[in-house]
Amino acid sequence: MRCRLHLNRVLQKDGKIPMKNKDKINDLLGTTEWENEIYYESPQMSLFGDREKERVTIESIGRYVIKRLKLVFPGVSEKSMVLRNQNNSPLFILCFATSNPKASNISLKVADHILTHTY
């Protein structure tokens, strides 16, 4: 099943995600545990005395995606790049994974160089 989803765009800051999108995120990440990794209870109480959910940083989401990729692919770069628009809002997280274990060493070196030296 192909899942087309812009993860960052559907991960609402307050954690209120429609079930339809939650199902797509589950398919994309291969687990339902992502909510515990991407959202946390706000340390600040709301006006009504309850605590709301807050989303982790875009960099933390990138680290989580890399962790998930490592469960599937033999070669995954530890580095990722956040691609932003002209207003500096994050659009995408660029990650690299390879399925060929024989070529993973050289391809990871190239990917790491690109992810580290590209603006």
Phi and psi in degrees as a GROMACS rama.xvg file:
@    title "Ramachandran Plot"
@    xaxis  label "Phi"
@    yaxis  label "Psi"
@TYPE xy
-91.8901  131.261  ARG-2
-116.804  110.876  CYS-3
-100.373  116.281  ARG-4
-156.765  135.195  LEU-5
-95.8139  93.5657  HIS-6
-52.2964  -50.1294  LEU-7
-60.818  -32.5819  ASN-8
-75.339  -27.8618  ARG-9
-93.9435  -11.5145  VAL-10
-83.7158  86.8808  LEU-11
-60.7425  145.693  GLN-12
-62.0491  -31.8268  LYS-13
-91.5019  -1.24222  ASP-14
80.7578  3.84035  GLY-15
-88.6322  89.9413  LYS-16
-111.249  129.375  ILE-17
-59.1761  147.48  PRO-18
-56.7852  -36.6733  MET-19
-58.0674  -43.3975  LYS-20
-73.8235  -34.1472  ASN-21
-60.5363  -41.2748  LYS-22
-62.6675  -40.2345  ASP-23
-66.5712  -40.1419  LYS-24
-64.6216  -41.2172  ILE-25
-57.8603  -43.5681  ASN-26
-64.7346  -43.8993  ASP-27
-64.5789  -46.9766  LEU-28
-90.3727  -9.70365  LEU-29
73.3899  19.9728  GLY-30
-161.446  161.871  THR-31
-101.333  -0.246035  THR-32
-77.8654  -7.51334  GLU-33
-58.7762  -32.3098  TRP-34
-61.0937  -37.38  GLU-35
-69.715  -25.2917  ASN-36
-88.3864  -30.8831  GLU-37
-99.1363  -22.7105  ILE-38
-120.146  148.234  TYR-39
-138.906  160.284  TYR-40
-76.0367  129.012  GLU-41
-63.5438  137.401  SER-42
-71.699  -15.7091  PRO-43
-98.445  133.587  GLN-44
-79.5078  149.646  MET-45
-79.8116  179.104  SER-46
-60.8614  -27.3827  LEU-47
-97.6393  9.19102  PHE-48
86.9346  1.41898  GLY-49
-103.001  165.474  ASP-50
-103.5  137.4  ARG-51
-99.3224  165.492  GLU-52
-85.3745  148.248  LYS-53
-131.442  151.869  GLU-54
-92.9054  145.899  ARG-55
-70.3005  174.435  VAL-56
-69.5745  161.972  THR-57
-62.0942  -33.9276  ILE-58
-66.063  -37.485  GLU-59
-67.4028  -36.4059  SER-60
-63.3653  -41.4134  ILE-61
-59.5782  -43.6881  GLY-62
-63.1286  -37.9805  ARG-63
-66.4094  -42.6989  TYR-64
-62.1825  -41.7501  VAL-65
-61.3324  -42.2152  ILE-66
-59.6912  -41.4803  LYS-67
-68.0321  -40.8046  ARG-68
-60.823  -35.7089  LEU-69
-64.0404  -21.5434  LYS-70
-77.0603  -14.647  LEU-71
-114.391  -40.4989  VAL-72
-105.054  144.546  PHE-73
-74.1462  -24.5994  PRO-74
-128.059  117.276  GLY-75
-135.356  130.144  VAL-76
-71.695  139.036  SER-77
-73.4493  -16.8573  GLU-78
-95.705  152.033  LYS-79
-142.817  164.64  SER-80
-131.006  130.532  MET-81
-89.9812  120.649  VAL-82
-94.9775  127.669  LEU-83
-119.486  157.868  ARG-84
-86.0436  -175.717  ASN-85
-68.8725  -14.8645  GLN-86
-92.6776  7.27274  ASN-87
68.8815  19.1968  ASN-88
-84.7206  135.276  SER-89
-67.8079  133.406  PRO-90
-106.042  -48.8219  LEU-91
-141.614  158.431  PHE-92
-114.545  117.509  ILE-93
-91.4005  117.65  LEU-94
-122.407  162.161  CYS-95
-131.16  132.829  PHE-96
-141.561  146.34  ALA-97
-126.968  143.244  THR-98
-97.1582  -6.83161  SER-99
-96.5135  106.169  ASN-100
-64.4384  -28.9077  PRO-101
-70.0166  -32.3828  LYS-102
-99.9127  0.53603  ALA-103
-65.8645  -34.2342  SER-104
-61.674  -52.9115  ASN-105
-71.3029  -38.7888  ILE-106
-68.0522  -33.0885  SER-107
-68.7993  -35.6387  LEU-108
-62.8865  -43.9289  LYS-109
-64.5723  -47.3964  VAL-110
-62.1527  -43.2527  ALA-111
-60.9058  -40.6084  ASP-112
-63.4628  -45.6066  HIS-113
-64.2187  -45.2314  ILE-114
-69.3818  -21.9003  LEU-115
-94.708  -29.3083  THR-116
-110.539  11.4831  HIS-117
-110.118  140.122  THR-118
